């Protein structure tokens, strides 16, 4: 993927993704499962957590994403007021768009928002230890119980390439 667009279900919200992603993962953590199952109960949201129990994300450097349209629909969602993880929902059709971390240099775009032809295959399952039953995970894709050193090195390498900057997106009031 060199450039593609992540869009909500109805198309009113769109984010340009420019360049090669940091990685493609599918998260199995309790936080993602909890928040994403809540999203699934919203009108029009559709399925967010895959049958495996994981949610696929495409991790992008913040300096390689641009909001194209729909700022007025983007709303933050946190499981608790003090959590560092912020998920961002397009309220026009209740499509989860991405999540980010306070102080983070990347965003995790919900892979299902990206056109199927532009999606990268899942490289790794993260936090597979949080799943009650990991038997639904695809065979041949690493599924460590927690974040691995390789995962952290990929994130750190992206940050080094960015000159240790942490760009502010400013799309969502928080």
C-alpha positions, 0 to 999 in steps of 0.5 A: 500500500502506498496510498489509500483511503480509510472510509466510514460505512457511509463515506462521509468520513475519510482519512488518507493513508500515505506510505507503507504502514508500520505493520498490520496486526490483529489485537486480541486484548480485553480492551479492544474486545470490550470497546469493539463489542460495544461498538457492534451494538450501535445502529449501523456499526456492523461487526467489528471483532472478527470471529477469531476474537481479534480486531485487525488494525493497520498501524500508520505513522501520524505524519502519514495520515490526513483527514480528507473529510468528516471532522464534524463526525469524529468523536472520541471514545474511551473505556474509562475517563483516564485511559490512554487509549482513545478510539475514534468513531465516525458518528455519521454511521457509527463506524470505528475509524482508528485508535491512538494512544496518548503520547503515541506517534502512530494510529491504529486504523481499523483495517476493515475501513480500508478497501479490501484490495489495499489491505495488508495481511495480518502479520501478527496477533497481539495480546493473544493471551487475553483470549479465552479460546485462541483456537480461532486464530489463523494457523501460521500467524504468530500469536504471542501472549503479550507484545513482543520485542519485534513488535516494539522494535517496529514501533520504535523504528517508526518513531526514530524515522520520524525524528522522535516527533509525536504529531498532533492530529487535531481532528477530534476534540478531546 
